[in-house]
């Protein structure tokens, strides 16, 4: 059930001015400064550290194929998340609730505890690194990050410029920003499949953004996730809001 952990749309970008950019990659700073402005500006993005969203979509489940799902997510940087995902398999409704509060992790399926095995722990570690990197303000503050240019590619047919994020002991993550708008277009990384323990390549592609909310932050509207080049999940945001914080009680077990 690890495949439902971490928000599909957990790529909200909170950006800051960078000091860890290599001299040879001065263009990276320009890319990220443009992204700061595109995503609402440094002040707004730093202020709003929490979010809530309701989503719907389709997911590819092993042996069962494509299945529709609904999803409710609450998250707060740096390490709090609660996700409820509901879907149906062979006419049986399943509700999976994942709660993460720092090092405390709980997964329940229809009220029954799901053991957090080593594969899940590895996937969670990758997910935490993803949250750190996609926030980007961490890249300014955390000395273990190194940034460099990842060149230019096409994302959904549009030019995008990449920023490679490295950190000792962690898997690399590449963030691609739309060349014209500066918005985050794709996150690509190596991660662990919690079901098999195998390493896979995952791409999270933001296909469409909503208009900026009242806080001035444009949030994703449609997202597609690919694993090893194959579509794994697609989701549409039904409701979303940016918040300064959420009460810690939000991230307790059901």
Protein Blocks (a to p, Z undefined) as FASTA:
>chain_A
ZZmgojfklmcccddddfkbcfklmmmmmmmmmmmmmnnpjklmmmmmcdcddddddddd
ehklpaddddddddddfkbccddddddeehiacddddddehjaccddeehiacdddfklm
mmmmmmmmmmmmmnommmmmmmkbccddebjadeehiacdddddddehiacddddddfkl
opafbdcdddddfknopacddddddfbdcdddfkopacdfbdcddeehiafbdcddfbdc
ddfbdcfklmccZZ
